């Protein structure tokens, strides 16, 4: 893999092979009349839902709920400069 030229993969060979095989079968997203291929670092709930449904037999509805909960829990709290502390 190209990124190994810059930095060794953090995964073992078996995991890296599974990731490569998965990338090869991920269908592109359909968005605004375009196909958007899966790319490392692209975070989109539709890819997560597809992955969960394909490999873990989780319904798209449940996968969406898992993604939404994770997304909400990982959001940072924004404090504006004009906020006064309690």
C-alpha angles and dihedrals in degrees: 000000000000096000089061088070089066102030131004115253113265088219131078119250094263093053092045090052091050091049091051092049091048092050089054094059103036108118116230120255117252108225129159092340094308134106111234111197121216112264131183109264094023107129113200128148091222091063090048091049092049092049094048093047095044101045105023103031091237117152117249088242093056092043089052090051091050091049093047093049092049091047092050093046094049096051115114120235110245118220115193122213092241093054114110119220116244 
